[in-house]
Amino acid sequence: MRNSFLFTSESVSEGHPDKVADQISDSIVDLFLSKDPEARVACETLTTTQLVVLAGEIRCKGVFEDGEWAPGALDEIEATVRNTVKDIGYEQAGFHWNQFRFENNLHGQSAHIAQGVDESADKDEGAGDQGIMFGYASDETPDLMPATLDYAHKILERMAADRKAGIAPFLEPDAKSQVTLRYANERPVEATAIVVSTQHAPGYFFHGGEGAGADVSNGFLRFRRFLGDLGIGLGDGIVQVSLDLGAGRGGDAGRFGPGIRERLVVGLLGLDGLDDETILERLDGDRHWSTSPSTMW
């Protein structure tokens, strides 16, 4: 292996449409297992502008039997879906937990699938699907995850925590992060690039004035301190931190509605050792933005 190389990982937030669908499906599995520990659930979720669709096959005693739903079951399923989206934080014109149209197309498990997954006298319990996965534990972080991926995850976790706590009011649920680290002798030694793309509330872009722009600048200071908490060394050169402020109200590439993205790119020079006032001065001097559609995704 080369002595020195760059490695990049990305992460998506809980508000990314793919993750929204994952969390809805997970909540349905949890719901059915809470009713019947032997439940069988194959739930697929589709999300788009003001619409959530469930589809798949289920088997759950006391909830769906003999081709019929138990009284109140359909209402509980819909409430579970809406509460999941509410917990994520979507209250937008393009996707609102209390306003989106909901379709439940779950139906009973077919006899052929049941035969394949149920335990019988001559075989162990089977599986309704197959797959090959691989992975490994790494000693690069306390979480035993590769450092680039672990840091990318933690950036979005902190952003979500600050958003829900009201500390960063301009943030909205859909976001991505990308972390590039330089490795030497197979160990991560410094960050060379950090990219964050996020939805934001209306009016939060840079125009040289006060208010929203100051809020975003303060967000960068919190981001700087957070990287220090993680132990990410930013080196002595230029570290490019790109914050794409334009998922706008539109979500990931407009999947939750149309939107234009404004790109803010801030170069932080020799970040280590600078005080907050100096950082803000450099932010004021380095900020630039455009309203051209983002090509980040």
Disulfide bonds with the S-S distance in Angstrom:
none
